[in-house]
Amino acid sequence: MATIAELMKANLEEVFNERDPERRRAVIARTYAPGVEFSDPEETLTGHEALDAKAQKLLDEAPDFAFTPDGPVRVAADLGHLAWNFGPAGGAPVVRGMDIALVEDGLIARLYTLLLTD
């Protein structure tokens, strides 16, 4: 069973950064509960297929961008938190944010994405 820190890293680096749909779907299956709920400032969606479509949409809209961690994963009980940057590979971030996940039975059950503004 993956640790919360491993789940948070997989969420950022192997799901929302993965451009190969088959590899991304395999990681989704082992990282999130089947009924995972994802909320960001735009919407709330449920399930693996919806999460996969959300990741694909973000990557399609920014083909030269990448997510990078902005510090370590932090864990408190069943919650994980990871700050991130999103921008051109090797360049300054265009967007900064954080993911907060509720983990149940070794899988992410709820995922909240917050955008940070200066």
C-alpha positions as CSV (number, residue, x, y, z in Angstrom):
1,M,0.0,0.0,0.0
2,A,1.3,3.4,-1.0
3,T,2.0,6.1,1.7
4,I,0.2,9.4,1.6
5,A,3.4,11.1,0.4
6,E,3.7,8.6,-2.5
7,L,0.0,9.1,-3.4
8,M,0.5,12.9,-3.5
9,K,3.6,12.6,-5.7
10,A,1.8,10.2,-8.0
11,N,-1.2,12.6,-8.3
12,L,1.1,15.5,-9.4
13,E,3.8,13.8,-11.3
14,E,2.2,10.7,-12.8
15,V,-1.3,11.8,-13.4
16,F,-1.5,15.6,-14.0
17,N,1.9,15.6,-15.6
18,E,1.5,12.4,-17.7
19,R,0.8,13.0,-21.4
20,D,0.4,9.3,-22.2
21,P,-3.2,8.4,-21.6
22,E,-2.6,4.7,-21.0
23,R,0.1,5.3,-18.4
24,R,-2.0,8.0,-16.7
25,R,-5.1,5.7,-16.5
26,A,-3.0,3.0,-14.9
27,V,-1.8,5.4,-12.2
28,I,-5.3,6.7,-11.7
29,A,-6.5,3.1,-11.0
30,R,-3.9,2.6,-8.3
31,T,-3.9,6.1,-6.7
32,Y,-7.6,7.1,-6.4
33,A,-10.7,5.5,-5.0
34,P,-13.2,4.6,-7.8
35,G,-15.6,7.3,-6.6
36,V,-12.9,9.9,-6.0
37,E,-14.2,13.5,-5.8
38,F,-12.0,16.2,-7.3
39,S,-12.7,19.9,-6.6
40,D,-10.9,23.0,-8.0
41,P,-12.1,26.6,-8.5
42,E,-13.8,25.6,-11.8
43,E,-15.8,22.5,-10.9
44,T,-16.3,19.4,-8.8
45,L,-16.2,16.0,-10.6
46,T,-16.4,12.4,-9.6
47,G,-14.7,9.2,-10.7
48,H,-11.7,8.0,-12.6
49,E,-12.9,8.9,-16.0
50,A,-13.7,12.4,-15.1
51,L,-10.4,12.9,-13.4
52,D,-8.6,11.5,-16.4
53,A,-10.5,13.9,-18.7
54,K,-9.6,16.8,-16.4
55,A,-5.9,16.0,-16.5
56,Q,-6.0,15.6,-20.3
57,K,-7.8,18.9,-20.7
58,L,-5.2,20.8,-18.6
59,L,-2.3,19.2,-20.5
60,D,-4.0,19.9,-23.9
61,E,-4.5,23.6,-23.0
62,A,-0.8,24.0,-22.0
63,P,1.2,21.6,-24.2
64,D,4.7,23.0,-23.2
65,F,3.9,23.3,-19.5
66,A,4.8,21.0,-16.6
67,F,3.8,20.6,-13.0
68,T,6.6,20.7,-10.5
69,P,6.5,20.3,-6.7
70,D,7.0,23.4,-4.7
71,G,8.3,21.9,-1.5
72,P,7.8,18.6,0.3
73,V,4.6,16.6,0.8
74,R,3.2,17.3,4.2
75,V,1.0,14.8,6.0
76,A,-1.3,15.1,9.0
77,A,-3.3,11.9,9.9
78,D,-5.2,11.0,6.7
79,L,-4.5,14.3,4.8
80,G,-1.8,15.0,2.3
81,H,-0.7,18.5,1.1
82,L,1.6,19.3,-1.8
83,A,2.3,22.8,-3.2
84,W,3.1,23.0,-6.9
85,N,4.0,25.2,-9.8
86,F,2.8,25.0,-13.4
87,G,4.6,26.7,-16.3
88,P,6.9,26.2,-19.2
89,A,9.4,23.4,-18.6
90,G,12.5,25.0,-17.0
91,G,10.8,28.4,-16.9
92,A,9.1,30.5,-14.3
93,P,5.7,29.3,-13.1
94,V,2.6,30.8,-14.6
95,V,0.3,29.3,-12.0
96,R,1.0,28.2,-8.4
97,G,-1.3,26.1,-6.3
98,M,-1.7,23.3,-3.8
99,D,-3.4,19.9,-3.7
100,I,-4.9,18.7,-0.5
101,A,-6.1,15.0,-0.4
102,L,-8.1,13.0,2.0
103,V,-6.9,9.4,1.9
104,E,-9.1,6.4,2.8
105,D,-8.1,2.8,2.7
106,G,-4.8,3.6,1.0
107,L,-6.4,5.6,-1.9
108,I,-7.2,9.3,-2.5
109,A,-10.9,9.7,-1.8
110,R,-11.1,13.5,-2.1
111,L,-8.8,15.9,-3.8
112,Y,-9.0,19.7,-3.5
113,T,-6.9,21.9,-5.7
114,L,-6.4,25.5,-4.6
115,L,-4.8,28.2,-6.8
116,L,-2.5,30.6,-5.1
117,T,-2.2,34.3,-6.0
118,D,0.3,36.8,-4.8
